[in-house]
């Protein structure tokens, strides 16, 4: 692959490629080209089903056996570059962390992608340069990160446990007003995408949404 470079102990490069929020229309051209030209392709099962070319690419699904995935990559690097597909942008809660802990950073190349967080802010036409970006996906941030401050904007990844019902309650328990603006963003980039504008206090009366994006705003932030 053009632009490859060798590092000590590594025969070829690892390309960590962001595939966007889900809809292929949101993949940047450089990422699409690297996936198309890859000889070795690693990614989630859904991504492989969507992009892998059977019979022409070696592939490995990313599962909970991360050590097994890393071993596959290490072995493949003796002969070819490896393209690792990650959802959203590689720099935001992706397998890039594990790759940097395992392989020399000089052997890693990153092609950015559009994250679901970026898309959520764009959908409500809100700049996000001053927002606090948090992840409730498989974790809970430190309390200081979501405790109320005047003018605060929060962008939050959610999961099936930390949802549009549980997170608003948590925010209100940490000083947020019940009438603070809340945007519930689900299925971003897909045809059935839903953006719901509500308040922290009203969210509990709406259908519960997990695995999406929540944006909470102090009333003075809009």
C-alpha positions as CSV (number, residue, x, y, z in Angstrom):
1,X,0.0,0.0,0.0
2,X,1.3,3.4,-0.9
3,X,2.8,5.2,2.0
4,X,3.8,2.1,3.9
5,X,6.9,2.1,6.1
6,X,8.7,-0.4,8.2
7,X,9.5,-0.1,11.9
8,X,11.7,-2.3,14.1
9,X,10.3,-5.8,14.2
10,X,7.4,-5.0,11.9
11,X,7.5,-5.9,8.2
12,X,4.7,-3.7,7.1
13,X,2.3,-1.0,8.3
14,X,-1.0,-1.1,10.2
15,X,-3.6,1.2,8.7
16,X,-6.3,2.1,11.2
17,X,-9.2,3.3,9.1
18,X,-12.3,5.1,10.4
19,X,-15.5,3.9,8.6
20,X,-17.8,6.5,9.9
21,X,-21.1,6.3,11.8
22,X,-22.5,3.4,9.8
23,X,-23.9,4.5,6.4
24,X,-21.2,3.9,3.7
25,X,-22.0,7.4,2.3
26,X,-20.1,8.8,5.3
27,X,-16.8,7.0,4.6
28,X,-14.1,9.4,3.4
29,X,-12.6,8.4,0.0
30,X,-9.1,7.7,1.4
31,X,-10.6,5.2,3.8
32,X,-12.7,3.5,1.1
33,X,-9.6,3.2,-1.1
34,X,-7.5,1.6,1.6
35,X,-10.3,-0.9,2.4
36,X,-10.8,-1.8,-1.3
37,X,-7.0,-2.3,-1.9
38,X,-6.3,-4.2,1.4
39,X,-4.9,-7.7,1.2
40,X,-5.6,-8.2,4.9
41,X,-8.7,-6.7,6.5
42,X,-9.7,-6.6,10.2
43,X,-12.9,-5.3,11.5
44,X,-16.2,-6.0,13.2
45,X,-18.4,-8.7,11.8
46,X,-20.9,-6.2,10.3
47,X,-18.1,-4.1,8.7
48,X,-16.5,-7.2,7.2
49,X,-19.9,-8.4,5.8
50,X,-20.3,-5.0,4.2
51,X,-16.8,-4.4,2.8
52,X,-14.7,-7.6,2.7
53,X,-14.1,-9.2,-0.7
54,X,-14.4,-13.0,-0.2
55,X,-11.6,-14.9,-1.8
56,X,-9.4,-11.9,-2.4
57,X,-8.7,-10.7,1.1
58,X,-7.6,-12.4,4.3
59,X,-9.9,-11.2,7.1
60,X,-10.3,-11.4,10.8
61,X,-13.3,-10.3,12.9
62,X,-12.7,-8.2,15.9
63,X,-14.3,-10.0,18.9
64,X,-13.8,-10.0,22.6
65,X,-10.6,-12.0,22.0
66,X,-8.5,-8.9,21.4
67,X,-5.3,-10.9,22.1
68,X,-6.2,-13.2,19.3
69,X,-6.9,-10.3,16.9
70,X,-3.6,-8.7,17.8
71,X,-1.8,-12.0,17.2
72,X,-3.4,-12.3,13.8
73,X,-2.3,-8.8,12.9
74,X,1.3,-9.5,14.0
75,X,1.5,-12.6,11.9
76,X,0.0,-10.9,8.8
77,X,2.4,-8.0,9.0
78,X,5.3,-10.3,8.0
79,X,3.9,-10.3,4.4
80,X,1.4,-7.5,4.0
81,X,0.0,-4.2,5.3
82,X,-3.0,-4.7,7.5
83,X,-6.1,-2.5,7.4
84,X,-8.0,-2.3,10.6
85,X,-11.6,-0.9,10.2
86,X,-13.0,0.9,13.3
87,X,-16.4,2.6,13.5
88,X,-16.5,6.4,13.7
89,X,-13.1,8.0,14.0
90,X,-10.0,6.0,15.2
91,X,-9.0,8.7,17.6
92,X,-12.1,8.4,19.7
93,X,-12.6,5.3,21.7
94,X,-11.4,2.7,19.2
95,X,-9.0,-0.2,18.9
96,X,-6.2,2.3,18.2
97,X,-5.4,2.3,21.9
98,X,-4.7,-1.4,21.9
99,X,-2.7,-1.3,18.7
100,X,-0.5,1.5,20.1
101,X,0.2,-0.5,23.2
102,X,1.1,-3.6,21.2
103,X,3.0,-2.3,18.1
104,X,5.5,0.6,17.5
105,X,3.6,3.8,16.8
106,X,5.9,4.3,13.8
107,X,4.3,1.3,12.2
108,X,0.7,2.7,12.5
109,X,-1.0,4.9,10.0
110,X,-4.4,6.4,10.7
111,X,-7.1,7.5,8.3
112,X,-9.7,9.6,10.1
113,X,-13.4,9.0,9.9
114,X,-16.6,10.9,10.8
115,X,-17.6,10.0,14.3
116,X,-21.2,9.7,15.5
117,X,-20.4,12.5,17.9
118,X,-19.4,14.8,15.1
119,X,-22.6,13.8,13.2
120,X,-24.8,14.4,16.2
121,X,-23.5,17.9,16.7
122,X,-23.8,18.7,13.0
123,X,-27.5,17.5,13.1
124,X,-28.4,20.2,15.6
125,X,-26.1,22.8,14.0
126,X,-24.1,23.2,17.2
127,X,-20.4,23.9,17.3
128,X,-18.6,21.4,19.5
129,X,-15.2,23.0,20.0
130,X,-16.1,23.9,23.6
131,X,-18.1,20.8,24.5
132,X,-17.1,18.2,27.1
133,X,-17.1,14.8,25.3
134,X,-17.8,11.8,27.6
135,X,-18.3,8.1,27.1
136,X,-20.9,6.1,29.1
137,X,-20.3,3.2,26.7
138,X,-19.1,0.4,29.0
139,X,-17.9,2.9,31.6
140,X,-18.9,5.8,33.8
141,X,-16.9,9.1,33.7
142,X,-15.6,10.8,36.8
143,X,-18.3,12.8,38.5
144,X,-16.5,16.1,37.9
145,X,-16.8,15.6,34.1
146,X,-20.6,15.8,34.2
147,X,-21.3,17.9,37.3
148,X,-23.2,21.1,36.3
149,X,-21.3,24.2,35.3
150,X,-22.8,27.4,33.8
151,X,-22.7,27.2,30.0
152,X,-21.6,23.6,29.9
153,X,-22.3,21.4,26.9
154,X,-21.9,17.6,27.1
155,X,-21.7,15.2,24.3
156,X,-22.1,11.6,25.6
157,X,-21.8,8.2,24.1
158,X,-24.3,5.8,25.6
159,X,-24.9,2.0,25.8
160,X,-27.7,-0.3,26.7
161,X,-27.2,0.2,30.4
162,X,-26.4,4.0,30.4
163,X,-29.3,5.4,28.4
164,X,-31.6,8.4,27.6
165,X,-33.4,7.5,30.9
166,X,-30.5,6.8,33.3
167,X,-28.1,9.6,32.2
168,X,-30.5,12.5,32.5
169,X,-31.3,11.4,36.0
170,X,-27.6,11.2,36.8
171,X,-27.1,14.7,35.5
172,X,-30.0,16.2,37.5
173,X,-28.5,14.5,40.6
174,X,-25.3,16.5,39.9
175,X,-26.8,19.9,39.7
176,X,-28.4,20.1,36.2
177,X,-31.8,21.8,36.0
178,X,-34.7,19.5,34.8
179,X,-35.4,22.0,32.0
180,X,-31.9,21.9,30.5
181,X,-32.0,21.1,26.8
182,X,-31.3,17.5,25.8
183,X,-31.0,16.0,22.3
184,X,-31.4,12.3,21.9
185,X,-29.7,11.0,18.7
186,X,-30.3,7.5,17.6
187,X,-29.4,5.5,14.4
188,X,-27.3,8.3,13.1
189,X,-26.6,8.3,9.4
190,X,-29.3,5.6,8.7
191,X,-32.6,6.0,7.0
192,X,-34.4,5.6,10.3
193,X,-32.2,8.2,12.1
194,X,-34.0,10.0,14.9
195,X,-33.1,13.3,16.6
196,X,-35.4,14.1,19.5
197,X,-35.2,17.6,21.2
198,X,-36.5,17.5,24.8
199,X,-35.3,18.3,28.3
200,X,-33.6,16.3,31.0
201,X,-36.8,16.2,33.0
202,X,-39.0,15.0,30.1
203,X,-36.6,12.3,28.9
204,X,-37.9,9.7,31.2
205,X,-41.3,9.9,29.6
206,X,-40.0,9.2,26.2
207,X,-38.9,5.8,24.7
208,X,-35.6,4.7,26.1
209,X,-32.6,5.0,23.8
210,X,-29.3,3.2,24.3
211,X,-26.2,3.0,22.0
212,X,-26.6,6.5,20.7
213,X,-25.5,10.0,21.4
214,X,-26.9,12.4,24.0
215,X,-26.2,16.1,24.0
216,X,-27.0,18.1,27.1
217,X,-26.8,21.9,27.1
218,X,-27.0,24.5,29.9
219,X,-29.7,27.0,28.8
220,X,-27.1,29.7,28.3
221,X,-25.0,27.5,25.9
222,X,-27.4,27.7,22.9
